[in-house]
Every structure is written in C-alpha cells, then in structure tokens.
Amino acid sequence: MSKQQLIEAIQVHNRSATQDFLMGFNEEALHNYLNHLEYRRRPRNGSARWIRPVETPAIVTRQK
C-alpha cells in the first residue's frame, strides 16, 4: 500500500486522525498502526492478543 492508501485506511477506523498528523509518520509506522486498528475490531476472548512489534516503542511522540 502507498502512504496515502495507508492513511485513508487508518481514517476509516480512526476518524479523528487527520491527514496532516499521519503524514508525519513513515509507511512502516502507519502499517503497524493500521494492523493494530484492524486487530482491535476482532472479538475479544482469552486467546485474542495483540503483540506490539519489537521494533516499535510503547510510547511515541512527535515534535514539530
């Protein structure tokens, strides 16, 4: 997916995420976030777990 396609897919799940904000992230970060959003939509049960990818920090900030 292109960066624009990732942003549009994220905005389907998170309408409060603006294009300007999401443009500040690289494609890998956007892809990871989209995967997380899609996983969240699944029914929760004892075996359902999302495991944060090792290469991504638990807390992310962005400076302008």
C-alpha positions in Angstrom: 0.0 0.0 0.0 1.1 3.5 -0.6 1.4 6.0 2.2 -1.8 7.7 1.0 -3.7 4.4 1.0 -2.5 3.6 4.5 -3.7 7.0 5.7 -7.1 6.6 4.1 -7.4 3.1 5.6 -6.5 4.4 9.0 -9.0 7.2 8.8 -11.8 4.6 8.1 -11.1 3.2 11.6 -10.0 6.4 13.4 -11.8 9.4 12.0 -10.1 11.8 14.4 -6.7 11.1 12.9 -6.0 13.9 10.4 -4.0 13.5 7.2 -1.6 16.2 8.4 -0.9 14.3 11.6 -0.5 10.9 9.9 1.8 12.3 7.2 4.4 12.8 9.9 4.9 9.0 10.2 6.7 6.7 7.8 5.0 3.9 6.0 6.1 1.2 8.4 4.7 3.0 11.4 1.4 3.6 9.5 1.2 0.0 8.5 1.8 -1.1 12.1 -0.9 1.3 13.4 -3.4 0.0 10.7 -2.7 -3.6 11.7 -3.4 -2.6 15.4 -6.6 -0.9 14.5 -7.8 -3.8 12.4 -6.9 -6.2 15.2 -8.9 -4.2 17.7 -12.1 -4.8 15.7 -11.9 -8.6 16.3 -14.0 -10.2 19.0 -12.1 -10.4 22.3 -11.6 -13.7 24.0 -8.9 -15.5 26.0 -6.8 -16.3 23.0 -7.0 -12.9 21.3 -3.9 -10.9 21.9 -2.1 -8.2 20.0 1.6 -8.3 20.5 3.4 -5.0 19.8 6.1 -5.4 17.2 9.6 -5.4 18.8 10.8 -2.6 16.6 8.1 -0.2 17.8 8.3 1.7 21.1 5.4 1.6 23.6 5.1 5.4 23.6 5.5 7.5 20.5 5.8 11.3 20.4 6.3 13.7 17.6 7.9 17.1 17.7 7.2 19.8 15.1 
